[in-house]
């Protein structure tokens, strides 16, 4: 009887494990909500909706985009951190919400250990722009002048703590120059300030500056990215020029901590296919975004690197806010 009981228990356990495997294999059984941490109509919203559209080819259930803007991306990001880890709520967010804002404010999350990185989707380079008729031909010319004239060159950024401001702070420290930081509310306002001669330069996304560079109103000196931009192939990176500043902004997918590896793998498989889709590549090119796929492990390493870089910047320049 004892042997029969053991056999029955083993059979029951086998059946239970099989049921668990089938349940996992069934994901997703219904539509999935994709939180976009920025408002409707912006670049990040358009990217999230394009992902949802292209995923129809590679994912068995619909993906519905829901906008939860506010707090520079932290409100929607906080929502995913507190969501049930069942795979039916995923988040499209950005580097600034994950690797900058935790150094400025108290949030339900702090480090990349507080959520599950799923995949990197694409990067967007930032560029240092000056007047097209400025007497500087290269970044070296620009920095040499700044060294000889401390504080005279004014650079527009999107304000303290924004990644454009972080890039400026890194350039100031690595080049040992005094560049005045002039905050603006948006990339468009940065460009307007520069065209109005209220500042000598600005740090904006390539896409924001591109029309003015093409119209010969602005000149691009250097990119704060790992590689040159296909939109500005003749413009060197700061790293090429001796300043290791590669703090580009990027769009990622994350899930709540505790999300199963099987669910994350299904998203990674689908996103990897999306990243190679010609329609998606064409769309991202129109947005000035370079498609770069990284899985969760690679992305987590990237996020930790930028998190620690930004932590050091805030501590060194005394801009940490509580």
C-alpha positions as CSV (number, residue, x, y, z in Angstrom):
1,X,0.0,0.0,0.0
2,X,2.9,2.3,0.8
3,X,4.4,1.8,-2.6
4,X,1.0,2.5,-4.3
5,X,0.7,5.7,-2.3
6,X,4.1,6.8,-3.4
7,X,3.3,6.0,-7.0
8,X,0.0,8.0,-6.8
9,X,1.8,11.0,-5.3
10,X,4.5,10.8,-8.1
11,X,1.8,10.7,-10.8
12,X,0.0,13.6,-9.2
13,X,3.2,15.6,-9.0
14,X,4.0,14.8,-12.6
15,X,0.5,16.0,-13.6
16,X,0.8,19.2,-11.6
17,X,4.2,20.0,-13.2
18,X,2.8,19.3,-16.6
19,X,-0.2,21.6,-15.9
20,X,2.3,24.3,-14.8
21,X,4.3,23.9,-18.0
22,X,1.2,24.1,-20.1
23,X,0.1,27.3,-18.2
24,X,3.5,28.9,-18.9
25,X,3.4,27.8,-22.5
26,X,-0.1,29.4,-22.9
27,X,1.2,32.9,-22.2
28,X,-0.2,35.3,-23.3
29,X,-3.8,34.1,-23.1
30,X,-5.1,37.7,-23.4
31,X,-4.0,41.2,-24.5
32,X,-1.1,42.8,-22.8
33,X,-1.0,46.4,-21.6
34,X,2.1,48.4,-22.7
35,X,2.6,51.4,-20.4
36,X,4.2,54.4,-22.2
37,X,5.6,56.8,-19.6
38,X,5.3,59.8,-21.9
39,X,2.2,61.7,-23.3
40,X,0.3,60.9,-26.5
41,X,1.8,62.3,-29.7
42,X,5.4,62.5,-28.6
43,X,8.3,60.5,-30.0
44,X,8.3,57.9,-27.2
45,X,4.5,57.4,-27.6
46,X,4.9,57.0,-31.3
47,X,7.6,54.4,-30.8
48,X,5.5,52.5,-28.3
49,X,2.6,52.4,-30.7
50,X,4.8,51.3,-33.6
51,X,6.1,48.5,-31.5
52,X,2.6,47.4,-30.6
53,X,1.6,47.5,-34.3
54,X,4.6,45.6,-35.6
55,X,4.3,43.0,-32.8
56,X,1.0,41.8,-34.4
57,X,3.3,39.8,-36.7
58,X,5.3,38.2,-33.9
59,X,3.2,38.1,-30.8
60,X,0.0,35.9,-30.4
61,X,-2.1,38.5,-28.6
62,X,-2.7,42.3,-29.0
63,X,-0.6,44.8,-27.2
64,X,-2.5,47.9,-26.1
65,X,-0.6,51.1,-25.4
66,X,-1.7,53.1,-22.3
67,X,-0.1,56.5,-21.6
68,X,0.8,57.3,-18.0
69,X,2.9,60.5,-18.3
70,X,4.2,62.7,-15.6
71,X,7.3,63.2,-13.4
72,X,9.6,63.0,-16.4
73,X,8.6,59.4,-17.0
74,X,8.7,58.3,-13.3
75,X,5.0,58.0,-12.8
76,X,4.5,55.3,-15.4
77,X,7.7,53.7,-14.5
78,X,6.6,53.5,-10.8
79,X,3.4,51.9,-11.9
80,X,5.2,49.0,-13.6
81,X,7.3,48.5,-10.5
82,X,4.1,48.1,-8.4
83,X,2.3,45.9,-11.1
84,X,1.6,42.2,-10.7
85,X,4.4,40.2,-12.2
86,X,2.1,38.2,-14.4
87,X,3.3,39.4,-17.8
88,X,0.2,41.3,-18.7
89,X,1.6,44.8,-17.9
90,X,4.9,45.8,-19.5
91,X,6.4,49.3,-19.6
92,X,8.1,51.3,-22.3
93,X,10.4,53.9,-20.6
94,X,13.6,55.7,-21.0
95,X,17.1,56.0,-19.6
96,X,16.4,59.3,-17.8
97,X,13.5,57.8,-15.8
98,X,15.6,54.8,-14.8
99,X,19.2,56.1,-14.4
100,X,18.9,59.8,-13.6
101,X,15.6,60.5,-11.8
102,X,16.3,58.1,-8.9
103,X,19.2,60.4,-7.9
104,X,16.9,63.4,-7.8
105,X,13.8,62.2,-6.0
106,X,12.4,59.5,-3.8
107,X,10.7,56.8,-6.0
108,X,9.3,53.3,-5.5
109,X,12.4,52.1,-7.4
110,X,16.0,53.0,-7.1
111,X,18.4,50.7,-9.0
112,X,18.1,48.2,-11.9
113,X,17.6,45.5,-9.2
114,X,14.1,47.0,-8.4
115,X,12.6,46.0,-11.8
116,X,13.2,43.5,-14.6
117,X,15.0,44.9,-17.6
118,X,13.6,43.1,-20.7
119,X,15.1,44.6,-23.8
120,X,16.8,47.7,-25.3
121,X,15.0,49.0,-28.3
122,X,16.9,51.9,-29.6
123,X,19.2,54.8,-28.8
124,X,19.0,58.5,-29.7
125,X,22.2,60.5,-29.8
126,X,22.6,64.0,-28.5
127,X,24.8,66.6,-30.2
128,X,26.6,69.8,-29.2
129,X,25.5,72.5,-31.6
130,X,27.0,76.0,-32.2
131,X,26.2,78.8,-34.6
132,X,27.1,78.0,-38.2
133,X,29.1,81.2,-38.4
134,X,30.9,80.7,-35.1
135,X,34.7,80.9,-35.3
136,X,35.1,77.3,-34.0
137,X,35.7,74.6,-36.6
138,X,36.2,71.7,-34.1
139,X,35.4,70.7,-30.6
140,X,39.0,71.4,-29.7
141,X,38.7,75.0,-30.9
142,X,35.5,75.4,-28.9
143,X,37.1,74.0,-25.7
144,X,40.3,76.0,-26.1
145,X,38.2,79.2,-26.3
146,X,36.2,78.1,-23.2
147,X,39.5,77.5,-21.3
148,X,40.7,81.0,-22.2
149,X,37.3,82.6,-21.4
150,X,35.8,80.9,-18.4
151,X,32.0,81.1,-18.2
152,X,31.7,83.1,-21.4
153,X,30.2,80.3,-23.5
154,X,26.6,79.7,-22.6
155,X,25.1,76.3,-23.4
156,X,21.3,75.6,-23.4
157,X,20.2,72.3,-21.9
158,X,16.8,71.0,-20.7
159,X,17.6,71.9,-17.1
160,X,19.3,70.5,-14.1
161,X,19.2,66.7,-14.0
162,X,18.1,66.2,-17.6
163,X,20.4,64.0,-19.6
164,X,21.5,67.0,-21.8
165,X,22.6,68.7,-18.6
166,X,24.4,65.6,-17.5
167,X,26.3,65.6,-20.8
168,X,27.3,69.2,-20.2
169,X,28.5,68.5,-16.7
170,X,30.5,65.5,-17.9
171,X,32.1,67.7,-20.6
172,X,32.9,70.4,-18.1
173,X,34.6,67.9,-15.8
174,X,36.5,65.9,-18.4
175,X,37.7,68.9,-20.4
176,X,38.2,71.0,-17.3
177,X,36.4,74.0,-18.7
178,X,33.8,76.4,-17.3
179,X,30.7,76.4,-19.6
180,X,27.6,78.3,-18.4
181,X,24.5,76.1,-18.2
182,X,21.3,77.8,-19.3
183,X,18.1,75.8,-18.7
184,X,15.3,75.5,-21.2
185,X,11.9,73.7,-21.0
186,X,12.3,71.7,-24.2
187,X,14.6,71.0,-27.2
188,X,12.6,73.4,-29.3
189,X,13.2,76.2,-26.7
190,X,16.9,75.4,-26.7
191,X,17.1,75.8,-30.4
192,X,15.0,79.1,-30.2
193,X,17.4,80.4,-27.6
194,X,20.4,79.6,-29.7
195,X,18.9,81.1,-32.9
196,X,18.0,84.2,-30.9
197,X,21.7,84.5,-29.9
198,X,20.8,84.2,-26.2
199,X,23.3,81.3,-25.9
200,X,26.3,80.2,-27.9
201,X,25.5,76.6,-28.0
202,X,23.0,73.8,-27.1
203,X,22.9,70.1,-26.5
204,X,19.9,68.5,-28.2
205,X,18.9,65.3,-29.9
206,X,20.1,64.9,-33.4
207,X,16.6,64.9,-34.7
208,X,15.8,68.3,-33.1
209,X,18.9,69.9,-34.5
210,X,19.0,68.3,-37.9
211,X,16.7,70.7,-39.8
212,X,18.8,73.7,-38.6
213,X,22.1,71.9,-39.4
214,X,20.9,71.1,-42.9
215,X,19.7,74.7,-43.3
216,X,23.3,75.8,-42.3
217,X,21.9,77.7,-39.3
218,X,23.7,75.5,-36.8
219,X,26.9,73.5,-36.8
220,X,27.3,70.2,-35.1
221,X,30.6,69.8,-33.2
222,X,30.4,66.4,-31.6
223,X,28.0,63.6,-30.5
224,X,27.6,62.2,-27.0
225,X,27.2,58.6,-28.2
226,X,29.1,55.4,-28.7
227,X,28.9,55.6,-32.5
228,X,28.4,58.3,-35.2
229,X,24.9,59.0,-36.2
230,X,23.8,57.9,-39.7
231,X,22.0,61.2,-39.9
232,X,25.3,63.1,-39.3
233,X,28.0,60.7,-40.5
234,X,30.7,63.4,-40.7
235,X,30.2,64.5,-37.1
236,X,32.7,62.8,-34.7
237,X,31.7,61.4,-31.3
238,X,33.1,63.0,-28.2
239,X,34.8,59.7,-27.4
240,X,36.6,59.8,-30.7
241,X,37.9,63.2,-29.7
242,X,39.3,62.1,-26.3
243,X,36.3,62.6,-24.1
244,X,34.6,59.4,-23.0
245,X,31.0,60.7,-22.9
246,X,28.5,58.2,-24.3
247,X,25.4,59.1,-22.4
248,X,22.8,58.8,-25.2
249,X,19.2,58.5,-24.3
250,X,17.5,55.2,-25.0
251,X,14.1,53.5,-25.0
252,X,13.7,50.2,-23.2
253,X,11.1,47.7,-22.1
254,X,10.9,46.7,-18.4
255,X,8.7,44.5,-16.3
256,X,8.0,44.2,-12.6
257,X,10.5,42.4,-10.4
258,X,9.5,38.8,-10.2
259,X,8.4,38.5,-13.8
260,X,9.2,34.9,-14.9
261,X,12.1,34.3,-17.2
262,X,9.8,32.5,-19.6
263,X,7.6,35.6,-20.1
264,X,10.6,37.8,-20.5
265,X,12.0,35.4,-23.1
266,X,8.8,35.6,-25.1
267,X,9.0,39.4,-25.2
268,X,12.7,39.3,-26.0
269,X,12.0,36.9,-28.9
270,X,9.3,39.2,-30.3
271,X,11.2,42.4,-29.8
272,X,14.3,40.9,-31.5
273,X,12.1,40.2,-34.6
274,X,10.6,43.7,-34.4
275,X,14.1,45.2,-34.3
276,X,14.8,43.6,-37.7
277,X,11.5,44.4,-39.3
278,X,12.0,46.7,-42.4
279,X,8.9,48.7,-41.5
280,X,10.1,49.3,-37.9
281,X,13.6,50.2,-39.1
282,X,12.2,52.8,-41.5
283,X,10.0,54.3,-38.9
284,X,12.8,54.5,-36.3
285,X,15.0,56.2,-38.8
286,X,12.4,58.8,-39.4
287,X,12.4,59.5,-35.6
288,X,16.2,59.8,-35.5
289,X,16.5,56.7,-33.4
290,X,19.1,54.0,-34.1
291,X,17.6,50.6,-33.5
292,X,19.8,48.6,-31.1
293,X,18.5,45.4,-29.6
294,X,19.9,44.1,-26.3
295,X,18.4,41.4,-24.1
296,X,17.7,41.8,-20.4
297,X,21.1,40.8,-19.2
298,X,22.9,43.2,-21.6
299,X,20.4,46.0,-20.8
300,X,20.9,45.6,-17.0
301,X,24.6,46.1,-17.4
302,X,24.0,49.2,-19.5
303,X,21.6,50.6,-16.9
304,X,23.9,49.9,-14.0
305,X,26.7,51.7,-15.8
306,X,24.6,54.8,-16.5
307,X,23.1,54.7,-13.0
308,X,26.6,54.8,-11.4
309,X,27.9,57.4,-13.9
310,X,24.9,59.7,-13.0
311,X,25.3,59.1,-9.3
312,X,28.9,60.2,-9.5
313,X,27.9,63.3,-11.5
314,X,25.2,64.3,-9.0
315,X,27.5,63.8,-6.1
316,X,30.3,65.8,-7.7
317,X,28.3,68.8,-8.8
318,X,26.1,68.9,-5.7
319,X,22.8,68.6,-7.7
320,X,21.3,65.7,-5.8
321,X,17.7,66.6,-4.8
322,X,15.6,65.0,-2.1
